[in-house]
């Protein structure tokens, strides 16, 4: 390398400030609606009540980490049913595959919390500081009282949103009304405050300050999703074959062309009228929250929020050209449109082997989970034969086996459970600490109960190696029963 | 110009696309099978984050143990150590359990079962104490071994009520450290009876729990000796005496073995099983807990029985 060559490139680049311009249109309206619904769900859910009877929480959605319970309306998940959560995560993954292969980065553009909150923060920014041009002026001008007032107002409103966001999160993990009172009276657990503080900070920094930087540099999804898209995926694209060459001076060209036409009295126009439909007004660039130019083609930075479609459609309406210079389309559409072949209908892009397979897998997991949920017994037990030792001899020669039976009482009251056995052999059963085979399990908890099964001296079961038996547990109040197959070990090897 | 080119715009027009944009970005100069690597600049905030991490790292190594030295490592100005943290956590756990431990000591052990919370605490605590202090002799599953009683069955040398178990754990058996240790001593009958008499009495003892005599004649002869020499402690019917730690001979359980040779050995040389006074090693709460645990293993006797 010598100094005569080109200077080395900058190793680090400052963030280019982005001032998304206000836009209106159908995708903007859709995004407002989705923002309203998703934020509404997020903020309101912890406050919904659901009566589960005495002794159990009445919060509709509650992740009770301390007691290891997850409540979702009528569904209650205990730790041994964690596979439901695993199943939901698998469904979320398959769902992302499905939507990405069909509709590109639709998650990024519409429902990702980063996008939704950034959208909200930009809304606040625009409301306080004005639209794009006003914000650019504000950035460039010297600090004065007005600039300070606007900036501080914006930061305060952002901070309020951030606190509300971080604050709402903790309500999912404890009784919301109680926790709110605790939080404002400074009686809540330090973990609650630190969680609120952390999520407030991340909301403020990610939504207010970092915005597109999170998507471009911090988030793995753009890379992964790019790998899941193909030429049939519907995504936001610019019809360069229709728009190019772009030019601002269309009116002048057309005027010249018209004059020329008049002058030559119906003769062929010779003026340069071969400009494309793009008038290079930069409306699509100005509204982009990622600060990119969709006309450069597919880019990693594009979250497919579709605001450029709204912006361009508005311009096309004004200049009397058909909409759709920028629109949702598949990459294969380009070939067809360039060659003038009939377009492939959208449904053919969406319904392909790949998306159908994802849908089938997604639905299979979902149906499996639903079935598992509905056939899930309210009463479930586990039986673990004690193997150390496998049997003991009592003083009268009786052979005894021990079983650790875990009983789960999902009700909000103490309940007696009756333990019985069935077997072809002559066996009897006892429960530790119980004279009548009834075992009290405290409300909403599990109990590890030692259960003894005895075979009389010199009986068949006592002499044999193994004898099959079933341990039954009955909820004596509801009458529900649960059974587990297990074995009785006798003296023979 | 053909009709086709009228309809479709010529392809050779300059179309600003991603490729054109990226052509301006320098590459690193590396090329693998024609694949080149763009040399895009890093975001500057990333650089500042990196610097912040370096500053944090320096501060961390000053505050916490970090740099390895010849013996040990720098201790850090905060004085943190994992061992110290463990000690703190143990102290905190002790402090948190202080109230229930006190309750465990103050409540009569036979009443522990009346309070489910206390009972569960005692069983869990007792299980931990058992694994640490008892399992060496009595086995991890409490099934015992030859000479070390099985704690799961219903045969108890010194009583199977919760308070009897608690006393045994506290003071031990036949040890010389605790004057209150349970004590009894079977005579060495090899010095008292003739070998012939010992054989006869062993033949009799073999039959007490209902087994058929190996030699009915010898057993018959041994019965008389048994009444003179053995019944004082083991009772006439061989049911034993819990107050003296005299094992029942009429059941199916043999601590040292129930075959004839072992019985002869036991009678000739006697047995002298020793258990340490665990009260010297355990807190009162731990003794109560392990007694509750052992009582709940399946052999525990309640007062009413």
Interface residues (C-beta under 8 A of the other chain):
Chain A: X6 X9 X10 X11 X12 X13 X14 X15 X210 X213 X216 X217 X240 X241 X242 X244 X245 X276 X295 X296 X297 X298 X299 X338 X339 X340 X386 X387 X388 X389 X392 X393 X394 X395 X396 X397 X400 X402 X432 X433 X440 X442 X450 X452 X457
Chain B: X4 X7 X8 X9 X11 X13 X14 X15 X16 X17 X18 X19 X20 X21 X26 X39 X41 X42 X43 X44 X45 X46 X47 X113 X116 X139 X140 X141 X143 X150 X152 X153 X154 X155 X248 X251 X252 X253 X296 X297 X298
